[in-house]
């Protein structure tokens, strides 16, 4: 028995059930029959004809027929769903290049910082410890040593851990 691979594009083709109508189009054309039957039974006068029932059934039938029309091989109902999902999604601006967050503040010579600005700058800036030249050379040699088993691991909160699993003197 010969097995063939079916491409993914072929599996998305909708089957035609009756004439050139697909399953979803047939469902859209059958829905007004059930809605009309429900309106006929549930609304007064019960199990009797009335002008407003016929008008509502006619409007529902017209809506379902319009939604069953195909445009560019897609139903109008599908296009409505796509447009509603797009318009109802949350609209967040992820980044804004004009923001001043995380930028350095350069003080010009003409303006002097006030007392509040000096407090703010001293609170936000941290002085990193500086190693002496010989200690820095030892650290660089340790990091570059393949036998030292140095691992750099990011933490879940954005931190950074350095782990030495084996150190030889």
C-alpha positions in Angstrom: 0.0 0.0 0.0 1.4 3.4 -1.0 1.3 6.2 1.5 1.4 9.8 0.4 2.0 13.0 2.4 -0.9 15.5 2.1 0.3 19.1 2.2 -1.1 21.4 4.8 -2.7 23.6 2.2 -4.9 20.8 0.9 -6.3 20.0 4.4 -7.8 23.5 4.7 -10.1 23.1 1.7 -13.8 23.1 2.7 -15.9 20.2 1.4 -18.9 21.0 -0.7 -22.0 19.2 0.5 -24.8 20.3 -1.7 -24.1 22.0 -5.0 -21.6 24.7 -4.3 -22.6 25.1 -0.7 -20.3 24.1 2.2 -21.3 22.9 5.6 -21.2 26.3 7.3 -23.4 27.8 4.6 -26.0 25.1 5.0 -26.0 25.6 8.7 -26.5 29.4 8.2 -29.4 28.6 5.8 -31.1 26.1 8.2 -30.8 28.4 11.3 -33.8 30.7 10.3 -36.1 27.6 10.1 -35.4 26.7 13.8 -35.5 30.3 15.0 -38.8 30.8 13.1 -40.2 27.6 14.7 -39.2 28.8 18.1 -40.7 32.2 17.6 -43.9 30.7 16.3 -44.2 28.4 19.4 -43.0 30.8 22.2 -44.4 34.2 21.3 -48.1 35.2 21.7 -50.4 34.3 20.0 -49.1 30.9 20.7 -49.0 28.5 17.7 -50.7 31.1 15.5 -49.5 33.4 12.8 -48.9 37.1 13.4 -47.5 39.9 11.4 -44.6 40.7 13.8 -43.5 37.1 13.8 -43.3 37.0 10.0 -41.3 40.3 10.0 -38.8 39.0 12.6 -38.5 35.6 10.7 -37.9 37.5 7.4 -35.2 39.7 9.0 -33.4 36.7 10.5 -33.6 34.9 7.2 -32.2 37.8 5.3 -29.3 38.2 7.8 -28.4 34.5 7.5 -28.5 34.6 3.7 -26.2 37.6 3.7 -23.8 36.0 6.1 -23.7 32.9 3.9 -22.3 34.8 0.9 -18.7 34.1 0.0 -16.1 36.9 -0.6 -12.6 35.8 -1.5 -13.4 32.2 -0.6 -14.5 33.2 3.0 -18.0 33.7 4.3 -19.1 37.1 5.4 -19.8 35.6 8.8 -16.1 34.7 9.0 -15.1 38.3 8.0 -17.4 39.7 10.7 -15.7 37.4 13.3 -12.3 38.6 12.2 -13.2 42.2 12.3 -14.9 41.9 15.7 -11.9 40.1 17.2 -9.6 42.8 15.9 -11.8 45.7 17.2 -12.4 44.1 20.6 -8.8 43.3 21.4 -6.9 45.4 23.9 -4.8 48.1 22.5 -1.6 48.5 24.5 1.3 50.5 23.3 4.3 48.3 24.1 7.0 50.8 23.5 7.2 54.5 22.9 10.5 55.9 21.7 9.6 59.4 23.0 9.6 58.3 26.7 12.3 59.5 29.1 12.3 56.3 31.1 15.7 54.6 31.5 17.6 57.6 30.0 20.4 59.5 31.6 19.7 63.0 32.6 22.4 65.4 31.4 22.7 68.6 33.3 23.6 71.6 31.1 25.9 74.3 32.4 23.2 77.0 32.4 20.8 75.2 34.7 21.7 74.1 38.2 19.8 71.2 39.9 17.5 72.0 42.8 17.8 70.3 46.1 15.0 67.8 45.2 16.7 66.9 41.9 20.0 66.2 43.8 18.1 63.9 46.2 16.5 62.1 43.3 19.8 61.5 41.5 21.5 60.3 44.6 18.7 57.8 45.3 18.6 56.3 41.8 22.3 56.0 41.1 24.4 53.3 42.7 28.1 53.3 42.7 29.4 49.9 41.6 32.5 48.6 43.5 35.7 48.8 41.5 38.3 46.1 41.8 42.0 46.7 42.0 43.9 45.9 38.8 45.5 42.7 40.2 42.1 41.5 41.6 40.4 42.3 38.2 43.1 40.3 36.4 42.5 37.3 38.6 38.7 37.4 38.0 39.2 37.7 34.3 41.6 34.8 34.3 39.1 32.7 36.4 36.3 33.4 34.0 38.3 32.5 31.0 39.7 29.3 32.6 37.8 26.3 31.0 38.5 24.1 34.1 36.9 26.5 36.5 33.3 25.6 35.5 31.8 29.1 35.7 28.1 29.4 35.0 26.1 32.5 34.4 22.4 32.1 35.3 19.7 34.8 35.0 17.1 34.9 37.8 13.4 35.1 37.3 13.3 38.8 38.5 16.0 40.0 36.1 19.0 39.4 38.3 22.2 37.7 37.4 24.0 34.9 39.3 27.5 33.7 38.7 28.3 30.2 40.0 31.7 28.7 40.4 31.3 24.9 40.7 35.0 24.1 40.9 37.9 26.4 41.8 41.5 25.2 41.7 44.2 27.3 43.4 
